[in-house]
Amino acid sequence: MMSYDVWVYGPEGRKPFEAPLGTTRVVDEHWVRRARRLGLPLLSGLSAGFLTVRQAELGI
């Protein structure tokens, strides 16, 4: 069973934050399925096995 982690990179590629998100089953049940139902394509992307989000995509 694969585990997903959250990595947040800062300026110049530094990684100031890292935390576990859950196993494949947990991510699918609690993130991907709900994100699809709510029309949140960004989080639905977790089903591909990885998700990269850039600051511009967050609108900040």
ABEGO torsion letter per residue (X at the ends): XBBBBBBBBBBGGBBABBBBAEBAAAAAAAAAAAAAAAGBAAAAAAAAGBBBBBAAAAGX
